[in-house]
Structure formats: structure tokens, C-alpha cells
């Protein structure tokens, strides 16, 4: 049995809140849509590593990963969470409030492409630190292209289920660099595939072909 006596209270509180969302989600008939816990923790660690203050989530479902992300952000941080189903998001909302992170979450119930276009039109291009895409796979091309415009230099775009479900996944990796589907020669992102659950990918954005360390 795991000895948790050495863990501090904030950590245990975080675990308790996350388990609350997981438990409620597992009672839902579509619980398989929830991001794997290992992936959620990986996303949180990556976001923390680059000191994320402004995050973007395409696909919320019951809000487990949204909670996970909001908990690590500073008090003035923000997660713009995109989904088309308020019914599913309502499962996690009470726990967002209980966790004290409700004010960090900007939930937008509409087509994600519309929200992403609105953010770009509002002048928020290159202002997000981190993006996580886990939604309808047939629209991944569009989500990826929009997120490339919204993520800052040195930011990260994480894409779930790429290796088995993304329509053009076999075209993503070319000479160690990622490419947006249908834009083989123009993507400014590096690609790293991480085989977790059904497959996940992280992409570090480069701007003008120059990465966050100034390398071509």
C-alpha cells in the first residue's frame, strides 16, 4: 500500500479534487473520452516547465484536464476552454468552483474553430503559452493551424490521439520537424511523438523558422 503520510496537504488536496472529477466522469457512459491521467500529468508538467500563464484547451469533456491545468496556473492565469457541450462541462464545473480556480477558466461553448478565429481577430495571436487539442479528430487540421497562430515562440501545442486517429498523422513527421497537414513545407513547429495511451504529440512552436533557443 502506498504511504501518503509524507505528502503535503496541497498535493493531497489537488489529488482529491482530481479524483472527484475522475469519479464523476467514470459514471458517464462516454467516460472513455476522458484524457488519460498520465497524459494530463504530462501536460501539466510541460505547461509548468515553460511557466504557462495563458493556456488553450480544445475539447473539454467533463473538465478533468481543464482543472488540472487551472490548478498549476498563477492566480491571474487563464485557460480558454473550448467545447460544444455544456452538458458534459457541467459535470466538472462544481469541482472547478470547489478548487477555487473557476475564475481562471474561460469556458466557451461553441464550435472551437469559431472561438479560435475570435481569439485571433481579437489580437491574441502569439499570446498563449500552451495549447492542448483533444476534440473531434476530423477537425484536427484546422485546430492545429489556428493554434499555431495563437501560440507564442517557445510555446507548446500538445495533440492527443495523433498516431491512431488524426486524419493525416502519417504526414506529420518530416526530417524531425512537424508540419501542419496539407502544409508540408511551411510548418514552424518541431515534432516529438510520445506513445501514451492512444498516442500523444507535443509540438514546440518556432516563429519564422527559429526556435526558442534561436536555432534554425
N, C-alpha and C positions, 0 to 999 in steps of 0.2 A: 504494500500500500504506500502511496506517495505521502511523504511527510511535508505538510504545508506550513508547519509552525515557523519556518524561517522566512516565509514570505511576508512582506509588509502589507499593511491594511489597504493602501491604494491599489496595489496589484490585485489583492483578493476581491476588492470591490469591483474592479474592472472585469475580472473573470466572472463574477456573479452576474453582472449586467449582461455580458455577452452570452452567458449560458441561458439567461432569461429569454433573449431573442431566439437563440437556437432551439430551445424547448418549444416555444410557441410556433416556430417555423416547422418543426418536425411533426407538429399536429396537423399541418396543412397538407392537402392532397398533392400539391406540387412542391413538396419540400426539397425534391432533388434539384430544384432550380437555385438553391442557396449556394453561394460560393463556399468552397471547402475551407475549413478552419485554417489549414496550413497556408492556403493561398492568402487568406485575409491577414494572417500574421505577417506573411512575407510582404504584402502590400504596405502594411503599417510600418514595418522596419525600413523599407525602401523610402517611404514618404518621410519618415523621421530622419533618415540619413541625409536627405537633401534639404532638411529644415523646411518642410512644406508648411505653408500658411494658407494657401488657397488651392483647393482640390476640386476635381470634377469627377462625377460618377455617372456613367451612362448605364442605367439598369440598376434599380434599387431593390426590387422584390420586397422582402419584409424589413429591409433596413439593417441587417446584421453588419454588413461591411461598412455601411454609412456610419453606424455607431462606432465601429472600430476605428474609422478614420477620424471622426469628430473628436474622439477621446484623446487623440495624440496632438491635435492642433492647439495652438495657443488660444487664449480666451477670445481674441479678436480675429481668429481664423475663420474660414468659411469653406463648406462643402456645397457645391451646387449639384444637387442630386436630381437626375432626370429619369422619369418613368411615365408610363401611360396609365398605370393602375393605382389609384389612390386606395383601393380596397386592400391590396397587399401591403402598401406602405403603412396603412393604419395599424397593422399588427405590431410594427416596431415603434411607432410614434410615442406611445406611453412610456416606453423604456428610454427613448431619447430624452424625454422630459425628466424622468427619474434620474437619469445620469447627469443632468444639468448641462446638456450640450444642444438642446433644442434651438438655442439662438445661433448656433454655428451652422445649422443645416437649412439651406435654401432649397426646399423641395418644389420642383416644377413638374406638374402633371400635364404633359402634352407630348407630342412627338419629339424625341430627343434632337433630331435634326433641326427642328424649329427652334428649340432652346439654344442649340449651339450657334445657329445663324444669328439669333438675337444677341447673344453674347459678343459675337464678332462685330455686329453692327453697332453695338454699344461701346465699342472701342476697347474691348477686353482681350484683344489678341495679344499673345505672348505675356500674359499676366498670371497664368496658372502654373503651379509648380508640379502638379501631379494629376494624372487622369487614369481612371480605370474603366475599361469598356467590357461589359458583360451583359449584353442585351440580345435582341434578335439578330442572328448571325448573318442573315441576308443583307443587312444594312451596315455591316462592319466596315466596308469600303468607305462609305460616307462618313461614319463616325470618326474613323481614323484620319481622314483628310481634314475634317473640321478641327479635330483635336490638335493636329499638327500646327494649325494656325493659332490655337489658343495657348499652347504650352510654351513656356519661356525656354531660352537656351539653357541647357543643362538640366531641364526638367525630365520627367519620366511619363511615358504612356504605357500602361500595363493592359494587355489584352488577353482575356480569358478564352479558353477553348479554341485557340487558334489552330492547333495541329490537327484537330479532328473535325472542326465544324466551319472554320472560316472558308468561304467560297473559293478564295484564291490563295489559300495558305501555301500551296506549293510554289507560288511565285514570290513569296516574301523575302527569301534569303538569297542575296546575290553578292558574292565576294565579301562576305562578312558584314554587309550592311543591309538594313531593311529597306524595303520600298513599299510605298503605298500601292495597293493593287491598281493596275492599269496605268501606273506612273513609274515604270521600271527605272528610268534614268534620272528621276528628279527628286526622290525622297531624301530629306536631310536627316534621317534617323539611323542610329546604329541598332542592330537587332541582336537580342540574346534570347534563345528559347530555353525555358525552364520546365522540364517534364513533371508537373504536378497534376494530379487528378487527370483531367482530360487534356491537359496541356495548357500552359500559360506562356505569354511572351512579355518581355519588358523592352521598351524602346527608349533610348536616351536621345532626346532631340538635339540636333545640330542646326544651326542657322547659317545659311549661306555656305554650307559645306564645312563649317568649322565647329568642332565640338566644344564642350565646356572647358576643356583644357587648352584650347587654342590650336588643336591639331587638325589637319585636313584628313 
